[in-house]
């Protein structure tokens, strides 16, 4: 999923189904973000179905989105 919406320079696995991505660039618009926007940190938790985008300070949440699954 994440590869469809943003590229990243690094990542950490928080647990089996939660990941943090660093130095991200939006490749497909979502939430308030446009293609080309830079986001310092994106946290994705597949169990809870949540994506959080963080400000450069790493503390302020800029956006929280719900993940949904679709099959085309």
N, C-alpha and C positions, 0 to 999 in steps of 0.2 A: 504494500500500500504506500509506504512512505516514498519509495522510489518513483511513484507516479506524481507526487506533489512537490517534492523538494530534493535537492542534492545536498550533500554534507561532506565535510572534511574529516570528521571523526565521529566515533560513537562508542558508547558503553552499554553493556547489557546489565540492567538493574536486577532482573530476575529472569525466570524462564520466558515471560511474555511482556516485559516492560523494557523499553530502550530509551536512552538519551542520545540525541544527535546534536553535533556542534558545528558552528559556522555554516549555517544552512542558507541556501539560495532557493527561493520559490520558483518552480518550473511550471506549475499549473495553479492558477488563482484559487484560493480558498479563504474563508472567513474574510477578514479585512485586508488580506495580503494580495498583491499583484505579482505577476511574473517578474522576476528580477529582484524582488525585495530580499533583503538580507535579514536573517533572524539568528541571534547568537546561539540559542538553545531551544530544541524542541523535544519534549518528553511524550512518548507514546506508550500507553498502557492498554494492551489488547484485551486483558481480562475485564477491566472496568469500562472499556470502550471510550477512552478519553485521549485527546491530544491537547497538550498545553504548549504554547509558544511563550518564551521568556524574553524580557528586555536584556540588554547587555550586562546589567548588574547581576543577572542570574536569579533575582528574587522577585521582581515584579512580573506577574503574569499578564501578557499582552492580549492573549486570546485563549479561550478554552472551547474546544469543539467536541461533539459526540461523534464517535466512529460508528458507521453502519456498514453492513455487508450487502453487496449486490452482486448478482451473477448475470452477466450479459451473454 
